[in-house]
Amino acid sequence: MENARPKQADDNHRGLECRACGCKHFRVIYTRAYRGGQVSRRRECRHCGRRMTTRERAIG
Ligand SMILES: [Zn+2]
């Protein structure tokens, strides 16, 4: 049941897809936390190697 799970920061990225090959498997290269609860992650596609940065913010 989706709503019963505790909210975790990484839930924001379950739907993330590589724009180049469309796969959903990423390796996190590094994680950087900022003041205020914002987190930036550098990710690399495991299939084609394309890199992207995602940002997430803790709420509450
Ligand atoms: Zn890819």
N, CA, C, O and the ligand as a Tripos MOL2 file, in Angstrom:
@<TRIPOS>MOLECULE
protein
  241   239    61     0     0
PROTEIN
NO_CHARGES

@<TRIPOS>ATOM
      1 N           0.8520   -1.1970    0.0000 N.3       1 MET1
      2 CA          0.0000    0.0000    0.0000 C.3       1 MET1
      3 C           0.8820    1.2390    0.0000 C.2       1 MET1
      4 O           1.6490    1.4630    0.9360 O.2       1 MET1
      5 N           0.7770    2.0060   -1.0070 N.am      2 GLU2
      6 CA          1.7150    3.1060   -1.2350 C.3       2 GLU2
      7 C           1.7290    4.1210   -0.1000 C.2       2 GLU2
      8 O           2.7900    4.5650    0.3380 O.2       2 GLU2
      9 N           0.5420    4.4800    0.3690 N.am      3 ASN3
     10 CA          0.4660    5.5530    1.3500 C.3       3 ASN3
     11 C           0.8960    5.1330    2.7440 C.2       3 ASN3
     12 O           1.1390    5.9820    3.6020 O.2       3 ASN3
     13 N           0.9910    3.8430    2.9740 N.am      4 ALA4
     14 CA          1.3520    3.3740    4.3030 C.3       4 ALA4
     15 C           2.8540    3.4450    4.5580 C.2       4 ALA4
     16 O           3.3050    3.3730    5.7020 O.2       4 ALA4
     17 N           3.6140    3.5850    3.4920 N.am      5 ARG5
     18 CA          5.0600    3.6020    3.6820 C.3       5 ARG5
     19 C           5.5110    4.9610    4.2150 C.2       5 ARG5
     20 O           4.9640    5.9960    3.8340 O.2       5 ARG5
     21 N           6.4940    4.9550    5.0820 N.am      6 PRO6
     22 CA          7.0460    6.2360    5.5160 C.3       6 PRO6
     23 C           7.7030    6.9500    4.3350 C.2       6 PRO6
     24 O           8.3050    6.3160    3.4690 O.2       6 PRO6
     25 N           7.5820    8.2410    4.3150 N.am      7 LYS7
     26 CA          8.1190    9.0100    3.1970 C.3       7 LYS7
     27 C           9.6360    9.0760    3.3090 C.2       7 LYS7
     28 O          10.1920    9.5090    4.3180 O.2       7 LYS7
     29 N          10.2800    8.6350    2.2450 N.am      8 GLN8
     30 CA         11.7390    8.6820    2.2370 C.3       8 GLN8
     31 C          12.2030    9.5780    1.1040 C.2       8 GLN8
     32 O          11.5340    9.7120    0.0790 O.2       8 GLN8
     33 N          13.3350   10.1730    1.3030 N.am      9 ALA9
     34 CA         13.8390   11.1260    0.3210 C.3       9 ALA9
     35 C          13.9960   10.4750   -1.0480 C.2       9 ALA9
     36 O          13.7290   11.1080   -2.0690 O.2       9 ALA9
     37 N          14.4200    9.2370   -1.0750 N.am     10 ASP10
     38 CA         14.7240    8.6090   -2.3500 C.3      10 ASP10
     39 C          13.4680    8.2440   -3.1370 C.2      10 ASP10
     40 O          13.5530    7.9130   -4.3190 O.2      10 ASP10
     41 N          12.3160    8.3020   -2.4960 N.am     11 ASP11
     42 CA         11.0780    8.0450   -3.2110 C.3      11 ASP11
     43 C          10.8920    9.0100   -4.3740 C.2      11 ASP11
     44 O          10.2070    8.6950   -5.3470 O.2      11 ASP11
     45 N          11.4910   10.1650   -4.2730 N.am     12 ASN12
     46 CA         11.3490   11.1530   -5.3290 C.3      12 ASN12
     47 C          11.9180   10.6770   -6.6520 C.2      12 ASN12
     48 O          11.5690   11.2020   -7.7100 O.2      12 ASN12
     49 N          12.7860    9.6940   -6.5960 N.am     13 HIS13
     50 CA         13.5140    9.3160   -7.8050 C.3      13 HIS13
     51 C          13.1260    7.9500   -8.3250 C.2      13 HIS13
     52 O          13.8010    7.4080   -9.2000 O.2      13 HIS13
     53 N          12.0660    7.3920   -7.8130 N.am     14 ARG14
     54 CA         11.6720    6.0760   -8.3000 C.3      14 ARG14
     55 C          11.2760    6.1200   -9.7690 C.2      14 ARG14
     56 O          11.4240    5.1310  -10.4860 O.2      14 ARG14
     57 N          10.7720    7.2660  -10.2150 N.am     15 GLY15
     58 CA         10.3460    7.3620  -11.6050 C.3      15 GLY15
     59 C          11.4050    7.9430  -12.5300 C.2      15 GLY15
     60 O          11.1300    8.2340  -13.6940 O.2      15 GLY15
     61 N          12.5910    8.1060  -12.0180 N.am     16 LEU16
     62 CA         13.6390    8.7280  -12.8190 C.3      16 LEU16
     63 C          14.0670    7.8240  -13.9760 C.2      16 LEU16
     64 O          14.3010    6.6270  -13.8110 O.2      16 LEU16
     65 N          14.1580    8.4380  -15.1350 N.am     17 GLU17
     66 CA         14.5940    7.6790  -16.3120 C.3      17 GLU17
     67 C          15.7490    8.3910  -16.9850 C.2      17 GLU17
     68 O          15.8300    9.6190  -16.9960 O.2      17 GLU17
     69 N          16.6220    7.6070  -17.5330 N.am     18 CYS18
     70 CA         17.7020    8.1710  -18.3310 C.3      18 CYS18
     71 C          17.1070    8.7690  -19.6010 C.2      18 CYS18
     72 O          16.3110    8.1280  -20.2870 O.2      18 CYS18
     73 N          17.4940    9.9800  -19.9000 N.am     19 ARG19
     74 CA         16.9420   10.6300  -21.0900 C.3      19 ARG19
     75 C          17.5650   10.0770  -22.3620 C.2      19 ARG19
     76 O          17.0020   10.2160  -23.4470 O.2      19 ARG19
     77 N          18.6870    9.4710  -22.2320 N.am     20 ALA20
     78 CA         19.3710    8.9660  -23.4190 C.3      20 ALA20
     79 C          18.8730    7.5750  -23.8060 C.2      20 ALA20
     80 O          18.5850    7.3280  -24.9770 O.2      20 ALA20
     81 N          18.7680    6.6610  -22.8340 N.am     21 CYS21
     82 CA         18.4140    5.2840  -23.1770 C.3      21 CYS21
     83 C          17.1170    4.8230  -22.5150 C.2      21 CYS21
     84 O          16.6130    3.7490  -22.8430 O.2      21 CYS21
     85 N          16.5680    5.6080  -21.5940 N.am     22 GLY22
     86 CA         15.2750    5.2950  -21.0110 C.3      22 GLY22
     87 C          15.3230    4.2870  -19.8720 C.2      22 GLY22
     88 O          14.2760    3.9260  -19.3330 O.2      22 GLY22
     89 N          16.4870    3.8330  -19.4980 N.am     23 CYS23
     90 CA         16.5620    2.8870  -18.3970 C.3      23 CYS23
     91 C          16.4190    3.6130  -17.0620 C.2      23 CYS23
     92 O          16.5170    4.8390  -16.9990 O.2      23 CYS23
     93 N          16.1900    2.8590  -16.0130 N.am     24 LYS24
     94 CA         15.9260    3.4720  -14.7100 C.3      24 LYS24
     95 C          16.9630    3.0700  -13.6750 C.2      24 LYS24
     96 O          16.7270    3.1800  -12.4720 O.2      24 LYS24
     97 N          18.0830    2.6160  -14.1370 N.am     25 HIS25
     98 CA         19.1040    2.1680  -13.1930 C.3      25 HIS25
     99 C          20.2540    3.1560  -13.1550 C.2      25 HIS25
    100 O          20.9830    3.3410  -14.1290 O.2      25 HIS25
    101 N          20.3880    3.7700  -12.0180 N.am     26 PHE26
    102 CA         21.4330    4.7610  -11.8520 C.3      26 PHE26
    103 C          22.3390    4.4010  -10.6940 C.2      26 PHE26
    104 O          21.9230    3.8110   -9.6960 O.2      26 PHE26
    105 N          23.5590    4.7700  -10.8630 N.am     27 ARG27
    106 CA         24.5480    4.6320   -9.8110 C.3      27 ARG27
    107 C          24.7420    6.0300   -9.2500 C.2      27 ARG27
    108 O          24.8570    6.9930  -10.0090 O.2      27 ARG27
    109 N          24.7780    6.1520   -7.9260 N.am     28 VAL28
    110 CA         25.0230    7.4590   -7.3270 C.3      28 VAL28
    111 C          26.5240    7.6610   -7.1960 C.2      28 VAL28
    112 O          27.2160    6.8860   -6.5360 O.2      28 VAL28
    113 N          27.0070    8.6980   -7.8260 N.am     29 ILE29
    114 CA         28.4390    8.9730   -7.7740 C.3      29 ILE29
    115 C          28.7890    9.7170   -6.4970 C.2      29 ILE29
    116 O          29.7430    9.3660   -5.8030 O.2      29 ILE29
    117 N          28.0180   10.7360   -6.1960 N.am     30 TYR30
    118 CA         28.1800   11.3600   -4.8960 C.3      30 TYR30
    119 C          26.9100   12.0540   -4.4600 C.2      30 TYR30
    120 O          26.0380   12.3760   -5.2680 O.2      30 TYR30
    121 N          26.8320   12.2730   -3.1760 N.am     31 THR31
    122 CA         25.6830   12.9450   -2.5800 C.3      31 THR31
    123 C          26.1810   14.1640   -1.8380 C.2      31 THR31
    124 O          27.1750   14.1050   -1.1150 O.2      31 THR31
    125 N          25.4990   15.2410   -2.0180 N.am     32 ARG32
    126 CA         25.9000   16.4710   -1.3560 C.3      32 ARG32
    127 C          24.6960   17.0840   -0.6590 C.2      32 ARG32
    128 O          23.6530   17.3050   -1.2740 O.2      32 ARG32
    129 N          24.8500   17.3520    0.6140 N.am     33 ALA33
    130 CA         23.7440   17.9110    1.3850 C.3      33 ALA33
    131 C          23.9830   19.3940    1.6380 C.2      33 ALA33
    132 O          25.0950   19.8190    1.9480 O.2      33 ALA33
    133 N          22.9350   20.1530    1.5000 N.am     34 TYR34
    134 CA         23.0070   21.5780    1.7650 C.3      34 TYR34
    135 C          22.2230   21.9010    3.0140 C.2      34 TYR34
    136 O          21.3880   21.1200    3.4700 O.2      34 TYR34
    137 N          22.5080   23.0730    3.5590 N.am     35 ARG35
    138 CA         21.7100   23.5260    4.6880 C.3      35 ARG35
    139 C          20.2780   23.7380    4.2380 C.2      35 ARG35
    140 O          20.0330   24.1690    3.1110 O.2      35 ARG35
    141 N          19.3320   23.4380    5.1140 N.am     36 GLY36
    142 CA         17.9280   23.5720    4.7530 C.3      36 GLY36
    143 C          17.3330   22.2640    4.2790 C.2      36 GLY36
    144 O          16.1500   22.1980    3.9470 O.2      36 GLY36
    145 N          18.1480   21.2240    4.2450 N.am     37 GLY37
    146 CA         17.5980   19.9050    3.9330 C.3      37 GLY37
    147 C          17.6340   19.5250    2.4670 C.2      37 GLY37
    148 O          17.1410   18.4610    2.0900 O.2      37 GLY37
    149 N          18.2130   20.3810    1.6320 N.am     38 GLN38
    150 CA         18.2740   20.0250    0.2140 C.3      38 GLN38
    151 C          19.4710   19.1210   -0.0520 C.2      38 GLN38
    152 O          20.5670   19.3400    0.4630 O.2      38 GLN38
    153 N          19.2340   18.1140   -0.8590 N.am     39 VAL39
    154 CA         20.2840   17.1610   -1.1810 C.3      39 VAL39
    155 C          20.4340   17.0980   -2.6960 C.2      39 VAL39
    156 O          19.4470   17.0370   -3.4300 O.2      39 VAL39
    157 N          21.6610   17.1140   -3.1420 N.am     40 SER40
    158 CA         21.9380   17.0010   -4.5710 C.3      40 SER40
    159 C          22.7180   15.7160   -4.8020 C.2      40 SER40
    160 O          23.6930   15.4420   -4.1030 O.2      40 SER40
    161 N          22.2930   14.9360   -5.7740 N.am     41 ARG41
    162 CA         22.9900   13.6850   -6.0690 C.3      41 ARG41
    163 C          23.4390   13.6710   -7.5210 C.2      41 ARG41
    164 O          22.6890   14.0260   -8.4310 O.2      41 ARG41
    165 N          24.6550   13.2620   -7.7070 N.am     42 ARG42
    166 CA         25.1740   13.0820   -9.0470 C.3      42 ARG42
    167 C          24.9750   11.6270   -9.4010 C.2      42 ARG42
    168 O          25.4400   10.7430   -8.6820 O.2      42 ARG42
    169 N          24.2880   11.3650  -10.5010 N.am     43 ARG43
    170 CA         23.9630    9.9910  -10.8760 C.3      43 ARG43
    171 C          24.4880    9.6640  -12.2540 C.2      43 ARG43
    172 O          24.5890   10.5250  -13.1290 O.2      43 ARG43
    173 N          24.8120    8.4190  -12.4210 N.am     44 GLU44
    174 CA         25.3070    7.9550  -13.7110 C.3      44 GLU44
    175 C          24.4730    6.7640  -14.1580 C.2      44 GLU44
    176 O          24.2560    5.8300  -13.3870 O.2      44 GLU44
    177 N          24.0050    6.7950  -15.4040 N.am     45 CYS45
    178 CA         23.2450    5.6820  -15.9530 C.3      45 CYS45
    179 C          24.1430    4.4560  -16.0470 C.2      45 CYS45
    180 O          25.2770    4.5330  -16.5190 O.2      45 CYS45
    181 N          23.6210    3.3370  -15.5920 N.am     46 ARG46
    182 CA         24.4270    2.1130  -15.6180 C.3      46 ARG46
    183 C          24.4890    1.5050  -17.0000 C.2      46 ARG46
    184 O          25.3250    0.6400  -17.2610 O.2      46 ARG46
    185 N          23.6250    1.9420  -17.8800 N.am     47 HIS47
    186 CA         23.6160    1.3700  -19.2280 C.3      47 HIS47
    187 C          24.4680    2.1730  -20.1920 C.2      47 HIS47
    188 O          25.3380    1.6230  -20.8680 O.2      47 HIS47
    189 N          24.2200    3.4690  -20.2560 N.am     48 CYS48
    190 CA         24.9210    4.2690  -21.2600 C.3      48 CYS48
    191 C          25.9190    5.2450  -20.6570 C.2      48 CYS48
    192 O          26.6840    5.8730  -21.3890 O.2      48 CYS48
    193 N          25.9230    5.3830  -19.3440 N.am     49 GLY49
    194 CA         26.9320    6.2240  -18.7170 C.3      49 GLY49
    195 C          26.5890    7.7020  -18.6720 C.2      49 GLY49
    196 O          27.3980    8.5140  -18.2230 O.2      49 GLY49
    197 N          25.4030    8.0580  -19.1300 N.am     50 ARG50
    198 CA         25.0200    9.4550  -19.0730 C.3      50 ARG50
    199 C          24.8670    9.9070  -17.6240 C.2      50 ARG50
    200 O          24.3290    9.1850  -16.7850 O.2      50 ARG50
    201 N          25.3460   11.1050  -17.3510 N.am     51 ARG51
    202 CA         25.2790   11.6010  -15.9790 C.3      51 ARG51
    203 C          24.2620   12.7090  -15.8460 C.2      51 ARG51
    204 O          24.0640   13.5110  -16.7590 O.2      51 ARG51
    205 N          23.6260   12.7400  -14.7010 N.am     52 MET52
    206 CA         22.7070   13.8300  -14.4100 C.3      52 MET52
    207 C          22.6990   14.0960  -12.9250 C.2      52 MET52
    208 O          23.0710   13.2510  -12.1110 O.2      52 MET52
    209 N          22.2660   15.2850  -12.6030 N.am     53 THR53
    210 CA         22.1900   15.6750  -11.1970 C.3      53 THR53
    211 C          20.7340   15.8000  -10.8120 C.2      53 THR53
    212 O          19.9350   16.4000  -11.5310 O.2      53 THR53
    213 N          20.3960   15.2260   -9.6690 N.am     54 THR54
    214 CA         19.0460   15.3680   -9.1590 C.3      54 THR54
    215 C          19.0890   16.1160   -7.8330 C.2      54 THR54
    216 O          20.0630   16.0390   -7.0840 O.2      54 THR54
    217 N          18.0230   16.8310   -7.5680 N.am     55 ARG55
    218 CA         17.9340   17.5490   -6.3020 C.3      55 ARG55
    219 C          16.6790   17.1140   -5.5930 C.2      55 ARG55
    220 O          15.6470   16.8620   -6.2160 O.2      55 ARG55
    221 N          16.7760   17.0310   -4.3060 N.am     56 GLU56
    222 CA         15.5950   16.7170   -3.5190 C.3      56 GLU56
    223 C          15.6160   17.5590   -2.2620 C.2      56 GLU56
    224 O          16.6710   18.0010   -1.8070 O.2      56 GLU56
    225 N          14.4440   17.7710   -1.7140 N.am     57 ARG57
    226 CA         14.3120   18.6040   -0.5340 C.3      57 ARG57
    227 C          13.4550   17.8750    0.4880 C.2      57 ARG57
    228 O          12.3690   17.3840    0.1800 O.2      57 ARG57
    229 N          13.9580   17.8190    1.6860 N.am     58 ALA58
    230 CA         13.1780   17.2090    2.7470 C.3      58 ALA58
    231 C          12.0830   18.1820    3.1740 C.2      58 ALA58
    232 O          12.3300   19.3730    3.3660 O.2      58 ALA58
    233 N          10.9030   17.6680    3.3150 N.am     59 ILE59
    234 CA          9.7740   18.5080    3.7180 C.3      59 ILE59
    235 C           9.2750   18.0360    5.0780 C.2      59 ILE59
    236 O           9.0510   16.8450    5.2940 O.2      59 ILE59
    237 N           9.1080   18.9750    5.9770 N.am     60 GLY60
    238 CA          8.5730   18.6410    7.2910 C.3      60 GLY60
    239 C           9.6350   18.4160    8.3320 C.2      60 GLY60
    240 O           9.3170   18.1260    9.4860 O.2      60 GLY60
    241 ZN         21.1870    5.5760  -20.1440 Zn       61 ZN61
@<TRIPOS>BOND
     1     1     2 1
     2     2     3 1
     3     3     4 2
     4     3     5 am
     5     5     6 1
     6     6     7 1
     7     7     8 2
     8     7     9 am
     9     9    10 1
    10    10    11 1
    11    11    12 2
    12    11    13 am
    13    13    14 1
    14    14    15 1
    15    15    16 2
    16    15    17 am
    17    17    18 1
    18    18    19 1
    19    19    20 2
    20    19    21 am
    21    21    22 1
    22    22    23 1
    23    23    24 2
    24    23    25 am
    25    25    26 1
    26    26    27 1
    27    27    28 2
    28    27    29 am
    29    29    30 1
    30    30    31 1
    31    31    32 2
    32    31    33 am
    33    33    34 1
    34    34    35 1
    35    35    36 2
    36    35    37 am
    37    37    38 1
    38    38    39 1
    39    39    40 2
    40    39    41 am
    41    41    42 1
    42    42    43 1
    43    43    44 2
    44    43    45 am
    45    45    46 1
    46    46    47 1
    47    47    48 2
    48    47    49 am
    49    49    50 1
    50    50    51 1
    51    51    52 2
    52    51    53 am
    53    53    54 1
    54    54    55 1
    55    55    56 2
    56    55    57 am
    57    57    58 1
    58    58    59 1
    59    59    60 2
    60    59    61 am
    61    61    62 1
    62    62    63 1
    63    63    64 2
    64    63    65 am
    65    65    66 1
    66    66    67 1
    67    67    68 2
    68    67    69 am
    69    69    70 1
    70    70    71 1
    71    71    72 2
    72    71    73 am
    73    73    74 1
    74    74    75 1
    75    75    76 2
    76    75    77 am
    77    77    78 1
    78    78    79 1
    79    79    80 2
    80    79    81 am
    81    81    82 1
    82    82    83 1
    83    83    84 2
    84    83    85 am
    85    85    86 1
    86    86    87 1
    87    87    88 2
    88    87    89 am
    89    89    90 1
    90    90    91 1
    91    91    92 2
    92    91    93 am
    93    93    94 1
    94    94    95 1
    95    95    96 2
    96    95    97 am
    97    97    98 1
    98    98    99 1
    99    99   100 2
   100    99   101 am
   101   101   102 1
   102   102   103 1
   103   103   104 2
   104   103   105 am
   105   105   106 1
   106   106   107 1
   107   107   108 2
   108   107   109 am
   109   109   110 1
   110   110   111 1
   111   111   112 2
   112   111   113 am
   113   113   114 1
   114   114   115 1
   115   115   116 2
   116   115   117 am
   117   117   118 1
   118   118   119 1
   119   119   120 2
   120   119   121 am
   121   121   122 1
   122   122   123 1
   123   123   124 2
   124   123   125 am
   125   125   126 1
   126   126   127 1
   127   127   128 2
   128   127   129 am
   129   129   130 1
   130   130   131 1
   131   131   132 2
   132   131   133 am
   133   133   134 1
   134   134   135 1
   135   135   136 2
   136   135   137 am
   137   137   138 1
   138   138   139 1
   139   139   140 2
   140   139   141 am
   141   141   142 1
   142   142   143 1
   143   143   144 2
   144   143   145 am
   145   145   146 1
   146   146   147 1
   147   147   148 2
   148   147   149 am
   149   149   150 1
   150   150   151 1
   151   151   152 2
   152   151   153 am
   153   153   154 1
   154   154   155 1
   155   155   156 2
   156   155   157 am
   157   157   158 1
   158   158   159 1
   159   159   160 2
   160   159   161 am
   161   161   162 1
   162   162   163 1
   163   163   164 2
   164   163   165 am
   165   165   166 1
   166   166   167 1
   167   167   168 2
   168   167   169 am
   169   169   170 1
   170   170   171 1
   171   171   172 2
   172   171   173 am
   173   173   174 1
   174   174   175 1
   175   175   176 2
   176   175   177 am
   177   177   178 1
   178   178   179 1
   179   179   180 2
   180   179   181 am
   181   181   182 1
   182   182   183 1
   183   183   184 2
   184   183   185 am
   185   185   186 1
   186   186   187 1
   187   187   188 2
   188   187   189 am
   189   189   190 1
   190   190   191 1
   191   191   192 2
   192   191   193 am
   193   193   194 1
   194   194   195 1
   195   195   196 2
   196   195   197 am
   197   197   198 1
   198   198   199 1
   199   199   200 2
   200   199   201 am
   201   201   202 1
   202   202   203 1
   203   203   204 2
   204   203   205 am
   205   205   206 1
   206   206   207 1
   207   207   208 2
   208   207   209 am
   209   209   210 1
   210   210   211 1
   211   211   212 2
   212   211   213 am
   213   213   214 1
   214   214   215 1
   215   215   216 2
   216   215   217 am
   217   217   218 1
   218   218   219 1
   219   219   220 2
   220   219   221 am
   221   221   222 1
   222   222   223 1
   223   223   224 2
   224   223   225 am
   225   225   226 1
   226   226   227 1
   227   227   228 2
   228   227   229 am
   229   229   230 1
   230   230   231 1
   231   231   232 2
   232   231   233 am
   233   233   234 1
   234   234   235 1
   235   235   236 2
   236   235   237 am
   237   237   238 1
   238   238   239 1
   239   239   240 2
@<TRIPOS>SUBSTRUCTURE
     1 MET1         2 RESIDUE 1 A MET
     2 GLU2         6 RESIDUE 1 A GLU
     3 ASN3        10 RESIDUE 1 A ASN
     4 ALA4        14 RESIDUE 1 A ALA
     5 ARG5        18 RESIDUE 1 A ARG
     6 PRO6        22 RESIDUE 1 A PRO
     7 LYS7        26 RESIDUE 1 A LYS
     8 GLN8        30 RESIDUE 1 A GLN
     9 ALA9        34 RESIDUE 1 A ALA
    10 ASP10       38 RESIDUE 1 A ASP
    11 ASP11       42 RESIDUE 1 A ASP
    12 ASN12       46 RESIDUE 1 A ASN
    13 HIS13       50 RESIDUE 1 A HIS
    14 ARG14       54 RESIDUE 1 A ARG
    15 GLY15       58 RESIDUE 1 A GLY
    16 LEU16       62 RESIDUE 1 A LEU
    17 GLU17       66 RESIDUE 1 A GLU
    18 CYS18       70 RESIDUE 1 A CYS
    19 ARG19       74 RESIDUE 1 A ARG
    20 ALA20       78 RESIDUE 1 A ALA
    21 CYS21       82 RESIDUE 1 A CYS
    22 GLY22       86 RESIDUE 1 A GLY
    23 CYS23       90 RESIDUE 1 A CYS
    24 LYS24       94 RESIDUE 1 A LYS
    25 HIS25       98 RESIDUE 1 A HIS
    26 PHE26      102 RESIDUE 1 A PHE
    27 ARG27      106 RESIDUE 1 A ARG
    28 VAL28      110 RESIDUE 1 A VAL
    29 ILE29      114 RESIDUE 1 A ILE
    30 TYR30      118 RESIDUE 1 A TYR
    31 THR31      122 RESIDUE 1 A THR
    32 ARG32      126 RESIDUE 1 A ARG
    33 ALA33      130 RESIDUE 1 A ALA
    34 TYR34      134 RESIDUE 1 A TYR
    35 ARG35      138 RESIDUE 1 A ARG
    36 GLY36      142 RESIDUE 1 A GLY
    37 GLY37      146 RESIDUE 1 A GLY
    38 GLN38      150 RESIDUE 1 A GLN
    39 VAL39      154 RESIDUE 1 A VAL
    40 SER40      158 RESIDUE 1 A SER
    41 ARG41      162 RESIDUE 1 A ARG
    42 ARG42      166 RESIDUE 1 A ARG
    43 ARG43      170 RESIDUE 1 A ARG
    44 GLU44      174 RESIDUE 1 A GLU
    45 CYS45      178 RESIDUE 1 A CYS
    46 ARG46      182 RESIDUE 1 A ARG
    47 HIS47      186 RESIDUE 1 A HIS
    48 CYS48      190 RESIDUE 1 A CYS
    49 GLY49      194 RESIDUE 1 A GLY
    50 ARG50      198 RESIDUE 1 A ARG
    51 ARG51      202 RESIDUE 1 A ARG
    52 MET52      206 RESIDUE 1 A MET
    53 THR53      210 RESIDUE 1 A THR
    54 THR54      214 RESIDUE 1 A THR
    55 ARG55      218 RESIDUE 1 A ARG
    56 GLU56      222 RESIDUE 1 A GLU
    57 ARG57      226 RESIDUE 1 A ARG
    58 ALA58      230 RESIDUE 1 A ALA
    59 ILE59      234 RESIDUE 1 A ILE
    60 GLY60      238 RESIDUE 1 A GLY
    61 ZN61       241 GROUP 0 **** ****
